[in-house]
Amino acid sequence: MTTSATREFDTVLVANRGEIARRIIRTLQTMGIRSVAVYSDADADAPHVREADDAVRIGPAPVAESYLDIDAVIAAARATGAQAIHPGYGFLSESVGLAEACAESGVVFIGPPIDALQIMGDKAKARDHVVRSGVPVVPGFDARGLSDAEIAEEADAVGYPLLVKPSAGGGGKGMEVVETPAGLSAALASARRVALSAFGDDSLILERLIRRPRHIEVQVFGDTHGTVLALGERECTLQRRHQKVIEEAPSAGIPDTTRDRLLEAATQAAASVSYVGAGTVEFLIDADAPDQVFFIEMNTRLQVEHPVTEEVTGLDLVALQIAVAAGGRLDSAPTVRGHAVEARVYAESPERGFLPSTGRILLFDPPQGVRVDAAVETGSEVTGFYDPMIAKVIAFADDRSTALRRLDEALGRTIVLGVDTNIAFLRLLCRDERVRAGDLDTGLIETLLPLDDEPPSPTMLMAASRAVSHVDDALGEARRARRAGQVWESLTGHDRREVWFLTDRGEVICAPGTDGPRSRAAVATDVDGDVWVSEDGRTVHLRPLDRRARMLQRLQAREQRETESGPEARAPMPGSVVAVHVRDGDVVTAGTPLISIEAMKMEHPVLAPHDGTVHLTVAVGDQVRRDQQVAHMTTEEN
C-alpha cells in the first residue's frame, strides 16, 4: 500500500508498555528493525521488556514518574541510538510535548505533525475546527476558562442530560453523565481529578447526551505527500462507562449512504490538518435515526481496536505507520473483506460492579485458532498502576454471525487464573440476541446489569478439591507444600472426601470428594493456598477453610444478618485515595460519598453504609488495600 520510504530506521524506541508494546515490537522484528523497550520499576519483569532487543528503565511505577516522563523517554532514545519513537496509544501518544521534544532532538515521532496534534489532540479545539469545515457536531461547549457558575449557565442553554469529558486524552477516562443540574458540580470535580491524573490537563468540554447513540469510528491514514485515505469504519458501540468492550469491523449494518458520509467526513477532517500517520475520526449515530451523523473527536494515534481493521484489510497498520514516518507514499485504500470482532479481556470483577482486580497471573493459556494480543503471560503481575486490560481476543470470519460465534468459542477456551476477569461477561455479550441482531446502542450493557454472582459448578468444585489434596505437586515448593498439607489434614481429619471453601461472596460451601470423574476445569493454587478454577471462560476464587475458620465464618455471617449494615466503610479494591468528600465528625445519611479511590485510572466512590457520624481512617494520598476500612460510622446508640 506504500512505495519505498525515503529514509530507513535501524532502531525504534517503543514508548509504551503492555500488549501494544509487544505488538509494535513484533512488527519491528519482522521488519528487521532493532527495538528498544522502556519500563518502570513495576514492569521490570514484563514480557515487553524481555522481547525487545534492548530495554531502558525510565522511572518508578507511577506513570507521571515513568511512562509520562518526556525527558526520560528522550534520554532513553539518545542512549540507545533510536532514530524514531513509536508512542503506541495512551500515555504520550497524543503529547505535543513529546512531538516537540523529538523534533528538537532529531528523533522522528511516529505520529502526526505537531499542528495536527495541537488541533485534533484537544477535543475542544478539534470540535471548533471541524465545525468551520462543515462537519456536524453534537451540541455543546468548551468549558475551558469558565467558572462553575458560568458552566452551569451554558449547560442550561444546551440542555440536560449532558456528557462531561476531558478535552485531552481518551479511552473514556474522566467522562461523567449529568442528568440534572443538581449533579453538575460533583461531575465537574470528578472529571477534573481524573483528567489531571491521567492526562495532566483538567480542561473539560460538555455535550448534549444522545440517549441511544452508536459509536462508529473511521480509520484514516495520511502520508507526508498530501494523501489521506479512509480504511473503513469500526463499530465501537458496546461500551461500559464510555470504555469500549467489544469492537468490530465493518459496522453492524449501517446504511451504505451513512457509511459513505462517515468515510467522506473522516477524510475531510484528517485532510484539514494535513494529517500524517494513523488516526481515527470518531462519530456518534443516533440508533433510532441512523442518517444523523455527529463528529465527536479525532484520536491522533493508533487505536486499541486496530486489529479488526487489520483483519478485514490484510494490512499491518504498525508497519504502515513506520513506512509513512520514513517518507513512504500511500496509493489506494484496500478492499474490505469479511468481518472481525475483538473482545477486551480486563482484570476486573463484573459481579462487583466491574471493580479492577490485581494479583499474580498463575496461569495464562490463550486460545488457539484466533488472534490474541496479550499484555501478560503466566507469572505476570497485574498492579493497580496501569490500565486493567490484559489481552485482546480477535476472531475473523466471512460473515458477522460466524465471527461472533468464533469469538464466543475462543473466549470459552481462554484461561486466566490469579485475577478476576470479564471473560464470562464477554461471552454473555456475544450471545445476546440484540448484539447478534446488530441492534446496538452504547447503553446496551447497562441493561444487563447488575450481574448475578453464580456459585461454582460441581466440576469446578471437584477440580478445587483435587488441587487441595494434591497441593504438593501443584505448588512444587516445600514451604507452600507444608502449609497446604496442614490445611488438608485440618480440613478433613480422617475423611478425605470433603473440602470446605469460602467464596468471594462470603459463602461457605462444601466441595465433593476427589474420587469422582476428572474435571476439564483448569486449576491453580496461589502463595496463600487459595484455589483458582477456570471452566468455559468463567473463573472462581476459593479459599480452603479448616473447622475453626468455618465456625468463625458462620458466626460472622450470623452477625451480619442480624444488623442491616455494618458500621465500617471499606475499600472495594486496592488503590489511592484521591478525594475526601466529608470532614471527620460530619453527620451524613446512608449512601453519602465519603471518599474516592482511584485504581487503574478509574475513580470509585466509597459510600456511607448507614446514617451516622463519620470517623475517617484515611486521607488523600493514602494507598489502601481491598476491603481495608476507610471510615466507620457511629450513632447515638453506639
NUDREN-136086 format. One record per residue (C-alpha): residue number from 1; x, y, z. Coordinates in steps of 0.1 Angstrom, whole numbers, plus 5000, padded with zeros to 4 digits. Last residue first. Layout:
<nodes>
NODE:k:c1:c2:c3
NODE:NUM:X:Y:Z $
...
</nodes>
This chain:
<nodes>
NODE:k:c1:c2:c3
NODE:638:4767:5034:5698 $
NODE:637:4730:5043:5702 $
NODE:636:4738:5079:5693 $
NODE:635:4752:5067:5660 $
NODE:634:4787:5059:5649 $
NODE:633:4801:5052:5614 $
NODE:632:4835:5039:5603 $
NODE:631:4859:5051:5577 $
NODE:630:4885:5037:5553 $
NODE:629:4885:5001:5565 $
NODE:628:4906:4979:5541 $
NODE:627:4884:4956:5520 $
NODE:626:4909:4958:5491 $
NODE:625:4941:4975:5502 $
NODE:624:4946:5013:5505 $
NODE:623:4973:5037:5494 $
NODE:622:4969:5071:5511 $
NODE:621:4972:5102:5490 $
NODE:620:4941:5119:5504 $
NODE:619:4934:5108:5539 $
NODE:618:4924:5075:5556 $
NODE:617:4907:5065:5589 $
NODE:616:4877:5088:5587 $
NODE:615:4851:5089:5615 $
NODE:614:4817:5098:5601 $
NODE:613:4787:5104:5623 $
NODE:612:4755:5085:5614 $
NODE:611:4732:5072:5587 $
NODE:610:4741:5040:5570 $
NODE:609:4769:5023:5549 $
NODE:608:4783:5057:5539 $
NODE:607:4796:5054:5503 $
NODE:606:4830:5047:5489 $
NODE:605:4834:5063:5454 $
NODE:604:4853:5047:5426 $
NODE:603:4875:5066:5402 $
NODE:602:4891:5049:5372 $
NODE:601:4928:5053:5361 $
NODE:600:4938:5017:5370 $
NODE:599:4926:5024:5406 $
NODE:598:4915:5057:5420 $
NODE:597:4896:5058:5453 $
NODE:596:4870:5084:5462 $
NODE:595:4860:5093:5497 $
NODE:594:4828:5096:5518 $
NODE:593:4800:5097:5492 $
NODE:592:4767:5098:5510 $
NODE:591:4748:5065:5505 $
NODE:590:4733:5064:5541 $
NODE:589:4730:5098:5556 $
NODE:588:4757:5120:5570 $
NODE:587:4768:5137:5602 $
NODE:586:4803:5151:5599 $
NODE:585:4828:5142:5625 $
NODE:584:4858:5139:5602 $
NODE:583:4851:5161:5572 $
NODE:582:4834:5148:5541 $
NODE:581:4842:5144:5504 $
NODE:580:4878:5131:5507 $
NODE:579:4895:5128:5473 $
NODE:578:4922:5109:5455 $
NODE:577:4926:5079:5479 $
NODE:576:4949:5055:5460 $
NODE:575:4941:5019:5450 $
NODE:574:4932:4984:5461 $
NODE:573:4896:4974:5456 $
NODE:572:4861:4979:5472 $
NODE:571:4877:5000:5501 $
NODE:570:4856:4996:5533 $
NODE:569:4831:5016:5551 $
NODE:568:4826:5001:5586 $
NODE:567:4795:5004:5608 $
NODE:566:4779:4972:5595 $
NODE:565:4746:4971:5577 $
NODE:564:4712:4957:5584 $
NODE:563:4724:4940:5615 $
NODE:562:4713:4905:5624 $
NODE:561:4723:4891:5591 $
NODE:560:4759:4904:5595 $
NODE:559:4761:4888:5629 $
NODE:558:4750:4855:5615 $
NODE:557:4775:4857:5587 $
NODE:556:4803:4865:5612 $
NODE:555:4794:4835:5633 $
NODE:554:4793:4812:5603 $
NODE:553:4827:4824:5591 $
NODE:552:4842:4819:5625 $
NODE:551:4829:4783:5626 $
NODE:550:4843:4776:5591 $
NODE:549:4877:4790:5601 $
NODE:548:4878:4767:5631 $
NODE:547:4869:4736:5610 $
NODE:546:4895:4744:5583 $
NODE:545:4887:4765:5553 $
NODE:544:4901:4765:5518 $
NODE:543:4897:4798:5500 $
NODE:542:4881:4797:5466 $
NODE:541:4884:4821:5436 $
NODE:540:4861:4813:5406 $
NODE:539:4868:4818:5369 $
NODE:538:4844:4815:5339 $
NODE:537:4858:4811:5304 $
NODE:536:4844:4776:5298 $
NODE:535:4859:4765:5332 $
NODE:534:4885:4782:5353 $
NODE:533:4895:4774:5389 $
NODE:532:4916:4795:5413 $
NODE:531:4925:4779:5447 $
NODE:530:4938:4798:5477 $
NODE:529:4969:4784:5494 $
NODE:528:4983:4818:5502 $
NODE:527:5010:4815:5475 $
NODE:526:4984:4808:5449 $
NODE:525:4969:4775:5437 $
NODE:524:4960:4767:5401 $
NODE:523:4931:4750:5383 $
NODE:522:4919:4744:5348 $
NODE:521:4884:4728:5345 $
NODE:520:4881:4696:5324 $
NODE:519:4871:4677:5355 $
NODE:518:4881:4640:5361 $
NODE:517:4854:4618:5373 $
NODE:516:4847:4614:5410 $
NODE:515:4870:4602:5438 $
NODE:514:4881:4637:5450 $
NODE:513:4852:4643:5473 $
NODE:512:4826:4669:5467 $
NODE:511:4831:4706:5477 $
NODE:510:4813:4720:5507 $
NODE:509:4804:4757:5505 $
NODE:508:4809:4787:5529 $
NODE:507:4796:4819:5513 $
NODE:506:4813:4852:5516 $
NODE:505:4808:4865:5480 $
NODE:504:4844:4857:5472 $
NODE:503:4838:4821:5481 $
NODE:502:4849:4803:5512 $
NODE:501:4858:4766:5508 $
NODE:500:4852:4733:5526 $
NODE:499:4867:4700:5514 $
NODE:498:4850:4666:5516 $
NODE:497:4861:4630:5508 $
NODE:496:4893:4629:5527 $
NODE:495:4877:4617:5559 $
NODE:494:4903:4611:5587 $
NODE:493:4907:4648:5596 $
NODE:492:4892:4667:5566 $
NODE:491:4901:4703:5568 $
NODE:490:4928:4701:5595 $
NODE:489:4947:4675:5574 $
NODE:488:4943:4694:5542 $
NODE:487:4953:4728:5557 $
NODE:486:4984:4712:5572 $
NODE:485:4993:4698:5538 $
NODE:484:4989:4732:5522 $
NODE:483:5013:4748:5547 $
NODE:482:5039:4721:5542 $
NODE:481:5036:4723:5504 $
NODE:480:5039:4760:5504 $
NODE:479:5072:4759:5522 $
NODE:478:5084:4729:5502 $
NODE:477:5078:4744:5468 $
NODE:476:5062:4724:5439 $
NODE:475:5029:4741:5441 $
NODE:474:5006:4717:5423 $
NODE:473:5025:4685:5432 $
NODE:472:5024:4692:5470 $
NODE:471:4989:4706:5466 $
NODE:470:4974:4673:5456 $
NODE:469:4945:4672:5481 $
NODE:468:4939:4710:5477 $
NODE:467:4940:4710:5439 $
NODE:466:4919:4678:5439 $
NODE:465:4892:4696:5459 $
NODE:464:4894:4726:5436 $
NODE:463:4889:4704:5405 $
NODE:462:4858:4688:5420 $
NODE:461:4845:4723:5430 $
NODE:460:4848:4734:5394 $
NODE:459:4831:4703:5382 $
NODE:458:4802:4709:5406 $
NODE:457:4798:4744:5392 $
NODE:456:4809:4774:5414 $
NODE:455:4782:4797:5426 $
NODE:454:4769:4824:5403 $
NODE:453:4775:4861:5411 $
NODE:452:4745:4876:5393 $
NODE:451:4751:4906:5371 $
NODE:450:4737:4940:5378 $
NODE:449:4734:4949:5350 $
NODE:448:4723:4936:5315 $
NODE:447:4705:4969:5306 $
NODE:446:4738:4987:5313 $
NODE:445:4755:4968:5285 $
NODE:444:4730:4981:5259 $
NODE:443:4736:5018:5268 $
NODE:442:4760:5025:5239 $
NODE:441:4735:5014:5213 $
NODE:440:4732:4982:5193 $
NODE:439:4705:4963:5174 $
NODE:438:4731:4943:5154 $
NODE:437:4709:4911:5155 $
NODE:436:4737:4892:5173 $
NODE:435:4741:4920:5198 $
NODE:434:4704:4922:5204 $
NODE:433:4701:4885:5210 $
NODE:432:4729:4884:5235 $
NODE:431:4753:4855:5228 $
NODE:430:4785:4876:5223 $
NODE:429:4776:4898:5252 $
NODE:428:4773:4868:5276 $
NODE:427:4806:4856:5263 $
NODE:426:4822:4889:5272 $
NODE:425:4806:4886:5307 $
NODE:424:4823:4852:5312 $
NODE:423:4856:4868:5302 $
NODE:422:4854:4898:5325 $
NODE:421:4883:4887:5346 $
NODE:420:4892:4882:5383 $
NODE:419:4929:4876:5390 $
NODE:418:4951:4845:5396 $
NODE:417:4939:4823:5368 $
NODE:416:4933:4834:5332 $
NODE:415:4922:4807:5307 $
NODE:414:4907:4814:5273 $
NODE:413:4890:4784:5258 $
NODE:412:4855:4799:5263 $
NODE:411:4867:4832:5249 $
NODE:410:4876:4813:5217 $
NODE:409:4841:4799:5215 $
NODE:408:4825:4833:5219 $
NODE:407:4849:4848:5193 $
NODE:406:4841:4820:5168 $
NODE:405:4804:4826:5173 $
NODE:404:4808:4863:5168 $
NODE:403:4828:4858:5136 $
NODE:402:4803:4833:5123 $
NODE:401:4774:4858:5128 $
NODE:400:4794:4887:5112 $
NODE:399:4803:4869:5079 $
NODE:398:4835:4856:5062 $
NODE:397:4852:4851:5095 $
NODE:396:4877:4867:5119 $
NODE:395:4881:4865:5156 $
NODE:394:4901:4888:5179 $
NODE:393:4909:4882:5216 $
NODE:392:4925:4912:5233 $
NODE:391:4946:4909:5265 $
NODE:390:4953:4923:5300 $
NODE:389:4932:4954:5301 $
NODE:388:4933:4968:5337 $
NODE:387:4950:5001:5327 $
NODE:386:4981:5008:5349 $
NODE:385:4992:5014:5385 $
NODE:384:4968:4990:5402 $
NODE:383:4991:4960:5395 $
NODE:382:4988:4929:5375 $
NODE:381:5019:4908:5380 $
NODE:380:5030:4884:5352 $
NODE:379:5038:4848:5362 $
NODE:378:5020:4831:5333 $
NODE:377:5018:4857:5305 $
NODE:376:5005:4892:5303 $
NODE:375:4999:4921:5279 $
NODE:374:4982:4899:5253 $
NODE:373:4973:4903:5216 $
NODE:372:4954:4871:5207 $
NODE:371:4945:4862:5171 $
NODE:370:4922:4832:5167 $
NODE:369:4928:4794:5161 $
NODE:368:4943:4787:5195 $
NODE:367:4930:4801:5228 $
NODE:366:4953:4818:5253 $
NODE:365:4966:4800:5284 $
NODE:364:4975:4823:5312 $
NODE:363:4982:4806:5346 $
NODE:362:4991:4819:5380 $
NODE:361:4988:4856:5369 $
NODE:360:4999:4875:5400 $
NODE:359:4975:4899:5416 $
NODE:358:4951:4928:5409 $
NODE:357:4914:4931:5402 $
NODE:356:4896:4962:5389 $
NODE:355:4860:4968:5401 $
NODE:354:4835:4959:5373 $
NODE:353:4805:4964:5396 $
NODE:352:4814:4935:5419 $
NODE:351:4798:4909:5396 $
NODE:350:4818:4923:5366 $
NODE:349:4851:4916:5385 $
NODE:348:4881:4931:5368 $
NODE:347:4913:4922:5351 $
NODE:346:4901:4930:5316 $
NODE:345:4898:4910:5284 $
NODE:344:4889:4932:5255 $
NODE:343:4869:4915:5228 $
NODE:342:4876:4920:5191 $
NODE:341:4853:4911:5162 $
NODE:340:4863:4908:5125 $
NODE:339:4841:4905:5094 $
NODE:338:4849:4895:5058 $
NODE:337:4866:4917:5032 $
NODE:336:4874:4954:5030 $
NODE:335:4893:4963:4998 $
NODE:334:4925:4983:5003 $
NODE:333:4927:5021:5001 $
NODE:332:4949:5034:4973 $
NODE:331:4985:5048:4970 $
NODE:330:5002:5059:5002 $
NODE:329:5038:5072:4999 $
NODE:328:5067:5063:5022 $
NODE:327:5086:5090:5040 $
NODE:326:5100:5072:5070 $
NODE:325:5070:5081:5091 $
NODE:324:5048:5066:5064 $
NODE:323:5067:5033:5065 $
NODE:322:5066:5032:5103 $
NODE:321:5029:5038:5104 $
NODE:320:5023:5012:5077 $
NODE:319:5043:4987:5096 $
NODE:318:5021:4994:5126 $
NODE:317:4990:4992:5105 $
NODE:316:4998:4957:5092 $
NODE:315:4973:4954:5065 $
NODE:314:4951:4924:5054 $
NODE:313:4921:4947:5051 $
NODE:312:4895:4928:5072 $
NODE:311:4919:4915:5098 $
NODE:310:4940:4947:5100 $
NODE:309:4908:4967:5107 $
NODE:308:4899:4943:5135 $
NODE:307:4934:4946:5149 $
NODE:306:4931:4985:5153 $
NODE:305:4909:4981:5183 $
NODE:304:4933:4996:5208 $
NODE:303:4937:5026:5185 $
NODE:302:4967:5041:5167 $
NODE:301:4972:5078:5173 $
NODE:300:4956:5112:5167 $
NODE:299:4922:5103:5181 $
NODE:298:4897:5126:5165 $
NODE:297:4866:5137:5183 $
NODE:296:4828:5138:5185 $
NODE:295:4816:5142:5149 $
NODE:294:4779:5137:5146 $
NODE:293:4760:5117:5120 $
NODE:292:4722:5116:5116 $
NODE:291:4711:5090:5089 $
NODE:290:4710:5063:5116 $
NODE:289:4678:5078:5132 $
NODE:288:4668:5055:5160 $
NODE:287:4704:5044:5167 $
NODE:286:4715:5080:5166 $
NODE:285:4750:5080:5151 $
NODE:284:4780:5093:5170 $
NODE:283:4813:5098:5153 $
NODE:282:4850:5092:5158 $
NODE:281:4879:5100:5134 $
NODE:280:4908:5077:5140 $
NODE:279:4944:5083:5131 $
NODE:278:4974:5065:5117 $
NODE:277:5002:5085:5100 $
NODE:276:5002:5121:5087 $
NODE:275:4973:5146:5088 $
NODE:274:4974:5177:5068 $
NODE:273:4951:5193:5094 $
NODE:272:4921:5197:5070 $
NODE:271:4930:5163:5054 $
NODE:270:4920:5145:5086 $
NODE:269:4886:5162:5088 $
NODE:268:4879:5157:5052 $
NODE:267:4888:5120:5052 $
NODE:266:4866:5115:5082 $
NODE:265:4837:5134:5066 $
NODE:264:4839:5113:5034 $
NODE:263:4842:5080:5053 $
NODE:262:4813:5088:5075 $
NODE:261:4791:5101:5047 $
NODE:260:4797:5070:5026 $
NODE:259:4789:5048:5056 $
NODE:258:4756:5067:5061 $
NODE:257:4746:5062:5025 $
NODE:256:4755:5025:5028 $
NODE:255:4731:5021:5057 $
NODE:254:4746:5008:5089 $
NODE:253:4746:4970:5093 $
NODE:252:4769:4962:5122 $
NODE:251:4800:4982:5115 $
NODE:250:4829:4967:5095 $
NODE:249:4848:4959:5115 $
NODE:248:4841:4950:5151 $
NODE:247:4846:4963:5187 $
NODE:246:4838:4947:5221 $
NODE:245:4845:4964:5254 $
NODE:244:4849:5001:5246 $
NODE:243:4851:5024:5277 $
NODE:242:4824:5051:5279 $
NODE:241:4815:5037:5314 $
NODE:240:4808:5004:5297 $
NODE:239:4808:5002:5259 $
NODE:238:4794:4981:5231 $
NODE:237:4791:5008:5204 $
NODE:236:4826:5005:5189 $
NODE:235:4817:4996:5153 $
NODE:234:4847:5002:5130 $
NODE:233:4849:5020:5097 $
NODE:232:4869:5016:5066 $
NODE:231:4905:5024:5055 $
NODE:230:4899:5061:5048 $
NODE:229:4928:5077:5029 $
NODE:228:4948:5109:5031 $
NODE:227:4974:5118:5005 $
NODE:226:4994:5150:5010 $
NODE:225:5029:5138:5003 $
NODE:224:5038:5133:5040 $
NODE:223:5014:5105:5043 $
NODE:222:4979:5101:5058 $
NODE:221:4959:5073:5072 $
NODE:220:4923:5072:5084 $
NODE:219:4904:5045:5104 $
NODE:218:4868:5056:5108 $
NODE:217:4849:5054:5141 $
NODE:216:4813:5045:5149 $
NODE:215:4797:5049:5183 $
NODE:214:4760:5042:5183 $
NODE:213:4739:5065:5204 $
NODE:212:4706:5058:5221 $
NODE:211:4701:5087:5245 $
NODE:210:4723:5113:5229 $
NODE:209:4739:5133:5257 $
NODE:208:4743:5170:5249 $
NODE:207:4780:5180:5252 $
NODE:206:4803:5194:5278 $
NODE:205:4840:5201:5274 $
NODE:204:4867:5199:5300 $
NODE:203:4902:5211:5308 $
NODE:202:4919:5192:5336 $
NODE:201:4952:5186:5319 $
NODE:200:4980:5162:5331 $
NODE:199:4964:5134:5311 $
NODE:198:4955:5106:5335 $
NODE:197:4958:5124:5369 $
NODE:196:4945:5158:5356 $
NODE:195:4917:5142:5337 $
NODE:194:4907:5120:5366 $
NODE:193:4906:5149:5390 $
NODE:192:4888:5172:5365 $
NODE:191:4861:5146:5357 $
NODE:190:4854:5141:5395 $
NODE:189:4851:5178:5402 $
NODE:188:4829:5185:5372 $
NODE:187:4806:5156:5380 $
NODE:186:4802:5167:5416 $
NODE:185:4791:5202:5404 $
NODE:184:4768:5190:5377 $
NODE:183:4746:5166:5397 $
NODE:182:4720:5191:5408 $
NODE:181:4717:5205:5373 $
NODE:180:4701:5172:5361 $
NODE:179:4711:5140:5343 $
NODE:178:4749:5145:5343 $
NODE:177:4769:5117:5327 $
NODE:176:4806:5118:5336 $
NODE:175:4837:5110:5314 $
NODE:174:4870:5111:5333 $
NODE:173:4886:5082:5313 $
NODE:172:4865:5071:5283 $
NODE:171:4896:5059:5265 $
NODE:170:4906:5094:5255 $
NODE:169:4931:5121:5263 $
NODE:168:4927:5159:5264 $
NODE:167:4895:5178:5265 $
NODE:166:4882:5158:5294 $
NODE:165:4845:5148:5293 $
NODE:164:4812:5159:5308 $
NODE:163:4782:5144:5290 $
NODE:162:4749:5163:5294 $
NODE:161:4712:5153:5301 $
NODE:160:4702:5181:5300 $
NODE:159:4700:5213:5279 $
NODE:158:4725:5233:5259 $
NODE:157:4714:5266:5275 $
NODE:156:4712:5251:5310 $
NODE:155:4748:5238:5305 $
NODE:154:4760:5273:5294 $
NODE:153:4746:5287:5327 $
NODE:152:4761:5259:5348 $
NODE:151:4795:5264:5331 $
NODE:150:4793:5301:5340 $
NODE:149:4787:5292:5377 $
NODE:148:4815:5266:5376 $
NODE:147:4838:5293:5363 $
NODE:146:4848:5292:5327 $
NODE:145:4884:5292:5314 $
NODE:144:4880:5259:5295 $
NODE:143:4844:5248:5295 $
NODE:142:4842:5242:5257 $
NODE:141:4806:5239:5246 $
NODE:140:4779:5215:5234 $
NODE:139:4756:5205:5206 $
NODE:138:4769:5173:5189 $
NODE:137:4789:5180:5158 $
NODE:136:4782:5183:5120 $
NODE:135:4813:5187:5098 $
NODE:134:4812:5220:5079 $
NODE:133:4849:5227:5079 $
NODE:132:4844:5255:5105 $
NODE:131:4827:5230:5127 $
NODE:130:4857:5207:5122 $
NODE:129:4880:5232:5138 $
NODE:128:4857:5241:5167 $
NODE:127:4853:5205:5177 $
NODE:126:4890:5197:5173 $
NODE:125:4899:5226:5195 $
NODE:124:4876:5213:5223 $
NODE:123:4887:5177:5219 $
NODE:122:4924:5185:5221 $
NODE:121:4945:5161:5201 $
NODE:120:4929:5173:5169 $
NODE:119:4942:5208:5170 $
NODE:118:4975:5206:5188 $
NODE:117:4983:5171:5175 $
NODE:116:4976:5182:5139 $
NODE:115:4999:5212:5143 $
NODE:114:5027:5190:5158 $
NODE:113:5026:5167:5128 $
NODE:112:5011:5132:5132 $
NODE:111:5027:5101:5147 $
NODE:110:5059:5081:5146 $
NODE:109:5080:5110:5161 $
NODE:108:5113:5110:5143 $
NODE:107:5143:5119:5165 $
NODE:106:5164:5150:5158 $
NODE:105:5164:5160:5194 $
NODE:104:5144:5192:5190 $
NODE:103:5119:5174:5168 $
NODE:102:5115:5146:5193 $
NODE:101:5110:5171:5221 $
NODE:100:5083:5188:5201 $
NODE:99:5065:5155:5195 $
NODE:98:5068:5146:5232 $
NODE:97:5054:5179:5243 $
NODE:96:5025:5177:5218 $
NODE:95:5015:5145:5235 $
NODE:94:4990:5124:5217 $
NODE:93:5008:5091:5221 $
NODE:92:5023:5101:5254 $
NODE:91:5004:5077:5277 $
NODE:90:4976:5062:5256 $
NODE:89:4984:5045:5223 $
NODE:88:5017:5033:5209 $
NODE:87:5043:5060:5213 $
NODE:86:5066:5049:5185 $
NODE:85:5099:5068:5188 $
NODE:84:5124:5072:5159 $
NODE:83:5161:5073:5152 $
NODE:82:5170:5052:5183 $
NODE:81:5207:5054:5193 $
NODE:80:5203:5036:5226 $
NODE:79:5213:5065:5249 $
NODE:78:5195:5091:5228 $
NODE:77:5162:5072:5228 $
NODE:76:5165:5066:5265 $
NODE:75:5171:5103:5271 $
NODE:74:5141:5112:5251 $
NODE:73:5119:5088:5271 $
NODE:72:5133:5102:5304 $
NODE:71:5128:5138:5294 $
NODE:70:5092:5130:5283 $
NODE:69:5082:5115:5317 $
NODE:68:5047:5102:5311 $
NODE:67:5058:5065:5311 $
NODE:66:5080:5070:5342 $
NODE:65:5073:5095:5370 $
NODE:64:5038:5105:5360 $
NODE:63:5030:5069:5353 $
NODE:62:5036:5058:5389 $
NODE:61:5058:5027:5390 $
NODE:60:5093:5042:5393 $
NODE:59:5114:5055:5365 $
NODE:58:5127:5052:5329 $
NODE:57:5145:5018:5329 $
NODE:56:5158:5011:5294 $
NODE:55:5154:4979:5273 $
NODE:54:5172:4964:5243 $
NODE:53:5163:4939:5216 $
NODE:52:5127:4938:5229 $
NODE:51:5110:4906:5240 $
NODE:50:5123:4907:5276 $
NODE:49:5109:4942:5283 $
NODE:48:5076:4935:5265 $
NODE:47:5070:4905:5287 $
NODE:46:5072:4924:5320 $
NODE:45:5100:4917:5345 $
NODE:44:5110:4953:5352 $
NODE:43:5074:4964:5348 $
NODE:42:5067:4978:5383 $
NODE:41:5101:4995:5382 $
NODE:40:5090:5013:5351 $
NODE:39:5099:5002:5316 $
NODE:38:5112:5013:5282 $
NODE:37:5116:4990:5252 $
NODE:36:5141:4994:5224 $
NODE:35:5135:4975:5191 $
NODE:34:5161:4969:5163 $
NODE:33:5144:4969:5129 $
NODE:32:5144:4938:5107 $
NODE:31:5109:4945:5095 $
NODE:30:5095:4914:5112 $
NODE:29:5113:4924:5144 $
NODE:28:5098:4959:5142 $
NODE:27:5063:4943:5137 $
NODE:26:5067:4921:5168 $
NODE:25:5080:4950:5189 $
NODE:24:5049:4971:5180 $
NODE:23:5025:4943:5193 $
NODE:22:5046:4938:5224 $
NODE:21:5044:4975:5232 $
NODE:20:5007:4974:5225 $
NODE:19:5001:4944:5248 $
NODE:18:5017:4960:5278 $
NODE:17:5040:4990:5278 $
NODE:16:5047:5023:5259 $
NODE:15:5074:5045:5245 $
NODE:14:5087:5019:5219 $
NODE:13:5121:5030:5207 $
NODE:12:5130:5024:5171 $
NODE:11:5164:5014:5157 $
NODE:10:5175:5007:5121 $
NODE:9:5152:5033:5106 $
NODE:8:5153:5039:5068 $
NODE:7:5148:5070:5047 $
NODE:6:5128:5080:5016 $
NODE:5:5105:5050:5021 $
NODE:4:5095:5027:4993 $
NODE:3:5060:5030:4979 $
NODE:2:5031:5023:5002 $
NODE:1:5000:5000:5000 $
</nodes>
